[in-house]
Amino acid sequence: MKTVKILGPGCANCRKLEAIARDAAASAGIEAEFIKVTDMNDILAFDILSTPGLVVDDKVVSSGRIPTQAEVKEWLAA
């Protein structure tokens, strides 16, 4: 099972990223646990400069933008 973390304060872009990531996992048939990280100290621990951020299995794969569903599928499959 993959662990997917959505980094951000809960803004509209953070919610959109979460929806894209959930849809990507579901359409690819990948089982994943989704965790929202909203505490700024926890977010800064991932060394990203802007939110929203996406972390798959403790590796930052995206920050400061909303990736496409196809990109997220690739990251989840890796």
C-alpha positions as CSV (number, residue, x, y, z in Angstrom):
1,M,0.0,0.0,0.0
2,K,1.2,3.5,-0.9
3,T,1.3,6.3,1.5
4,V,0.3,9.6,0.0
5,K,0.6,12.9,1.8
6,I,-1.0,16.2,0.7
7,L,1.0,19.1,2.1
8,G,-0.8,22.4,2.5
9,P,-3.0,24.6,4.8
10,G,-6.3,23.3,3.3
11,C,-6.7,25.8,0.5
12,A,-8.7,25.2,-2.7
13,N,-5.6,24.0,-4.5
14,C,-4.8,21.5,-1.7
15,R,-8.3,20.1,-1.9
16,K,-8.0,19.9,-5.7
17,L,-4.7,18.0,-5.5
18,E,-6.2,15.6,-3.0
19,A,-9.1,14.9,-5.3
20,I,-6.8,14.3,-8.3
21,A,-4.5,12.0,-6.3
22,R,-7.5,10.0,-5.0
23,D,-9.0,9.7,-8.5
24,A,-5.6,8.6,-9.9
25,A,-5.1,5.9,-7.3
26,A,-8.7,4.6,-7.8
27,S,-8.5,4.6,-11.6
28,A,-5.1,2.8,-11.5
29,G,-6.4,0.3,-8.9
30,I,-3.6,1.3,-6.5
31,E,-4.4,1.0,-2.8
32,A,-3.2,4.1,-1.0
33,E,-3.5,5.7,2.4
34,F,-4.1,9.5,2.2
35,I,-2.8,11.8,4.9
36,K,-3.4,15.6,5.0
37,V,-0.5,17.5,6.5
38,T,-1.6,21.0,7.5
39,D,0.8,21.9,10.3
40,M,3.4,24.3,8.9
41,N,6.2,22.8,10.9
42,D,5.4,19.3,9.5
43,I,5.2,20.8,6.0
44,L,8.6,22.6,6.3
45,A,10.2,19.3,7.3
46,F,9.7,18.1,3.7
47,D,11.8,21.1,2.5
48,I,9.3,22.4,-0.1
49,L,9.1,26.1,-1.0
50,S,5.4,26.3,-1.8
51,T,2.2,24.4,-1.4
52,P,0.4,22.3,-2.4
53,G,2.9,19.5,-2.1
54,L,2.5,15.8,-2.9
55,V,4.5,13.1,-1.2
56,V,4.4,9.5,-2.2
57,D,6.1,7.0,0.2
58,D,8.0,9.9,1.9
59,K,9.4,11.2,-1.4
60,V,8.3,14.7,-2.5
61,V,7.1,14.3,-6.1
62,S,5.5,17.7,-6.6
63,S,5.3,21.1,-4.9
64,G,3.8,24.5,-5.8
65,R,1.6,23.2,-8.6
66,I,-1.3,20.8,-9.3
67,P,0.0,17.9,-11.3
68,T,-2.2,16.1,-13.9
69,Q,-3.9,12.8,-13.0
70,A,-1.6,11.0,-15.4
71,E,1.5,12.3,-13.6
72,V,0.1,11.2,-10.3
73,K,-0.6,7.7,-11.7
74,E,3.0,7.4,-12.8
75,W,4.3,8.4,-9.4
76,L,2.0,6.0,-7.6
77,A,3.0,3.1,-10.0
78,A,6.7,3.7,-9.5
